[in-house]
Amino acid sequence: MLLLASLLCITHTNAQRNGSVYYDSTYVRSRNQPQYRSFLAGTSHYPAPLRSQWELGVKTGSMMVMGDVGGELVKPSFGMHLRKALNYTYSVRLSYTYGQTEGIGADMKNSYQLNPAWDGYNGKHVFYNYQTTTNDLALEGIAVLDNVKFHRSNRNLRLYVLAGVGLTTYQTRVNKLDAAGRLYNFRPVLNTIGKKSKHQIREEVRAILDDSYETAAENDGNTKPKVFGVTAMPLAHFGVGLAFKLNNRLNLALEERFTLTSSDLLDGNQWEDSEVGPPFKTRSRDALNFLSLGLNVNLGRKATEPLWWINPLQYPYSELRNPQQMRLPRVVLPDADGDGITDQFDLEQTPAGVPVDQRGVSRDSDGDGVPDAIDKEPMTPTQCQPVNKDGVGKCPCPEDCLPRK
């Protein structure tokens, strides 16, 4: 339903912000205004950092305890977060997660005799079960792996990894008694334990159990602090996610997150049967796995979308193709003879001061073959030509053919 609702919001406005926002002071924080003014004045090569939006996200998924009992049942869990970009690659996220998970073991255990939660089953066999509720608050760092693109524009997918630390509380209960307050009888399951798969055994145990989970499981007692009466301990998160951009405001994120804890009692059991001796306490620590699908929305006005959605090469590439701030040098073309015609088009290297035509060739106004610069009769009539080396014709020159004084 979450996915369907999100798809209905798609507007396909995939146009990315262009470099013009770097010239709009309303996108720049007050503390970065000096750099903004310096950039516009041409005294700084670097545009000022832009104000970017916050991301608010909600997610739902399934939580699983990675412990000693196994046989987890899918139970709904949810979380929410607030995320802010530090730059184009790194961001920080404050997240809260509520998780609930249940599990039923498929092996009969004798070690329950050391587990105070199962007191009363002396001489009988037990199939471990548990229901765990967790609440955790964590500060996480996120690194985007693929937002720098050298040969293409922005994509609508972002792959990221995360790591963080925080605090979690957990409360674990076991289903020890039926609705009448009596101990369960697992004998019917024991009679066929060697003939059925673990999945079939769990289904038979589940058919015997109700949904009460009325008995407090073994916990860490006084070895860990309490918050509101439940056990609290530090945690460490790490995970990976894939975000899909719907538009400039919305995106979907599929995320797999693992939580390391300092307790072996998230599933209510820290004892294991031994084939050669008495039951022993395991040395492992339980972990949590949270697979979720989330809907994220960008918050903020007069701000760009979160920087992890922007290719940092987008601005310099746009400036190279369509310069707005780039200062280009004045073009100077060579002209060896100084006649005003560049060498690329000049057909003759003329002495200084000699008038030339549009091809850089010495001007010959009367076409007598003697350049105007040395022609004593610059306008010799055609009927008076050919001329001598000084450009003088064979007939008297009219008054208007003589050089002007």
MOGI-V183376 format. One record per backbone hydrogen bond with DSSP energy under -0.5 kcal/mol. CO is the residue of the C=O (numbers start at 1). NH is the residue of the N-H. E is the energy in kcal/mol with one decimal. If there is no record, write none. Layout:
BEGIN
CO:NH:E
CO:NH:E
END
This chain:
BEGIN
1:5:-2.6
2:6:-2.0
3:7:-2.3
4:8:-1.6
6:9:-1.3
7:10:-1.3
12:14:-1.6
18:21:-1.3
19:22:-1.6
20:23:-1.8
21:24:-1.3
23:25:-0.7
24:27:-1.7
25:28:-1.6
27:51:-3.4
29:32:-1.3
30:33:-1.3
32:36:-2.0
33:37:-2.7
34:38:-2.2
35:39:-2.2
36:40:-2.1
37:41:-1.9
38:42:-0.6
38:43:-1.8
38:44:-1.1
39:42:-0.9
51:304:-2.6
54:299:-3.2
55:83:-2.8
56:297:-2.8
57:81:-2.1
58:295:-2.5
59:79:-2.2
60:293:-2.6
61:77:-2.3
62:291:-2.0
64:66:-0.5
64:289:-2.5
65:67:-1.1
66:287:-1.4
71:104:-1.2
73:75:-0.5
73:102:-0.8
75:63:-0.7
77:61:-2.2
78:98:-3.0
79:59:-2.4
80:96:-2.8
81:57:-2.2
82:94:-2.6
83:55:-2.5
84:92:-2.5
89:144:-2.5
90:86:-2.8
90:87:-1.9
91:142:-2.9
92:84:-2.6
93:95:-0.6
93:140:-3.2
94:82:-2.0
95:138:-2.4
96:80:-2.3
97:99:-0.5
97:136:-2.3
98:78:-2.1
99:134:-2.8
100:63:-0.5
101:132:-2.9
102:73:-3.1
103:130:-1.8
107:128:-0.5
109:126:-1.1
110:113:-1.5
111:114:-2.1
112:115:-1.6
114:116:-0.7
115:118:-1.8
116:119:-1.4
118:121:-1.6
121:124:-2.7
126:109:-2.2
126:128:-0.6
128:105:-3.2
130:103:-1.9
131:173:-2.4
132:101:-2.2
133:171:-1.9
134:99:-2.4
135:169:-2.4
136:97:-2.3
137:167:-2.4
138:95:-2.6
138:140:-0.5
139:165:-1.7
140:93:-2.6
141:163:-1.9
142:91:-2.0
143:161:-2.0
147:149:-0.8
156:245:-3.4
158:243:-2.8
159:145:-2.9
159:146:-0.6
160:241:-2.6
161:143:-2.4
162:239:-1.9
163:141:-3.4
164:237:-2.9
165:139:-2.6
166:235:-1.9
167:137:-2.5
168:233:-2.3
169:135:-2.0
170:231:-0.8
171:133:-2.3
172:217:-2.4
173:131:-2.3
174:176:-1.1
174:215:-2.0
176:184:-1.0
178:181:-2.1
182:178:-2.6
184:186:-0.7
186:189:-0.8
186:190:-1.9
187:191:-1.8
189:192:-1.1
190:193:-1.1
192:195:-1.8
192:196:-0.6
197:201:-2.3
198:202:-2.5
199:203:-2.0
200:204:-2.0
201:205:-2.5
202:206:-2.8
203:207:-1.6
204:208:-1.1
205:208:-0.6
205:209:-1.9
215:174:-3.2
220:223:-2.4
221:224:-0.6
225:232:-2.6
227:230:-1.6
230:227:-2.9
231:170:-2.0
233:168:-2.8
235:166:-1.6
236:260:-2.9
237:164:-2.0
238:258:-3.1
239:162:-2.1
240:256:-2.7
241:160:-2.3
242:254:-2.7
243:158:-2.1
243:245:-0.5
244:252:-2.8
246:12:-0.6
249:298:-2.3
250:246:-2.2
250:247:-1.9
251:296:-2.8
252:244:-3.5
253:255:-0.5
253:294:-2.9
254:242:-2.5
255:292:-2.5
256:240:-2.2
257:290:-2.8
258:238:-1.9
259:288:-2.3
260:236:-1.6
263:286:-2.4
265:268:-1.2
268:218:-0.6
270:282:-2.4
272:280:-2.4
280:272:-2.5
286:261:-0.9
287:66:-3.5
288:259:-2.8
289:64:-2.1
290:257:-2.1
290:292:-0.6
291:62:-1.9
292:255:-2.4
293:60:-1.9
294:253:-2.1
295:58:-2.0
296:251:-1.9
297:56:-2.8
299:54:-2.1
304:53:-2.2
306:309:-2.3
307:310:-1.7
310:312:-0.6
311:314:-2.3
312:316:-0.6
313:317:-2.1
314:318:-2.1
315:319:-2.3
316:320:-1.8
317:321:-1.9
318:322:-2.8
326:328:-0.8
334:343:-2.5
335:338:-1.1
340:342:-0.6
342:345:-1.9
342:346:-1.4
348:350:-1.1
351:354:-1.6
355:363:-2.9
357:360:-1.9
359:347:-2.9
361:357:-2.4
363:372:-3.2
364:367:-0.9
369:371:-0.5
371:374:-1.7
371:375:-1.0
374:376:-0.5
376:403:-0.8
377:380:-1.2
378:366:-0.5
381:384:-1.1
382:385:-1.5
384:394:-2.6
388:391:-2.2
390:376:-3.1
392:388:-2.2
398:401:-1.6
399:402:-0.9
401:379:-1.6
END
